Amino acid sequence: MKVTFITPEGYGMPESLLERARQLARKHGAAVNYHHSMEELPKYVDVVYTTRWQTMGVSHADPNWRDKFCSYSVTLEVMAKVSKSSDTIFMHDLPSVRGEDVQSEVIDGPQSLAWRQARHKMFSAMAILEWCLNRTT
């Protein structure tokens, strides 16, 4: 397995976490790559996974953060560049901002599993909530 993270400079994971992930990956014959440029996109991937740029209720320290993210949008061109076939899927944890983190044609397109993913996430949350409510103390 190979995982590649691509984020704008200054918006990634802590170096200590990244190094730990790389150590675990090497131990199990996998690889973790981390870049700050869309030019570093790998070719022929199985899954493209993005998340919302905007954090829920937390403001960004940099008022111009959108400028740094605009080239990281998942577009049809990005999907074409990384797709080995129509079997490459797109995932998003939602909510998305169309035209920012993802293009409408991608999230609503045939490669997208975002809506199925959201449905499974809802049922998982419902099951956990039911378990919590039915626990005896």
Secondary structure as GFF3:
##gff-version 3
##sequence-region A 1 137
A	DSSP	beta_strand	2	6	.	.	.	ID=ss1
A	DSSP	alpha_helix	15	27	.	.	.	ID=ss2
A	DSSP	beta_strand	31	35	.	.	.	ID=ss3
A	DSSP	three_ten_helix	38	40	.	.	.	ID=ss4
A	DSSP	beta_strand	47	50	.	.	.	ID=ss5
A	DSSP	alpha_helix	65	69	.	.	.	ID=ss6
A	DSSP	three_ten_helix	70	72	.	.	.	ID=ss7
A	DSSP	alpha_helix	76	82	.	.	.	ID=ss8
A	DSSP	beta_strand	89	92	.	.	.	ID=ss9
A	DSSP	alpha_helix	104	107	.	.	.	ID=ss10
A	DSSP	alpha_helix	114	134	.	.	.	ID=ss11
###
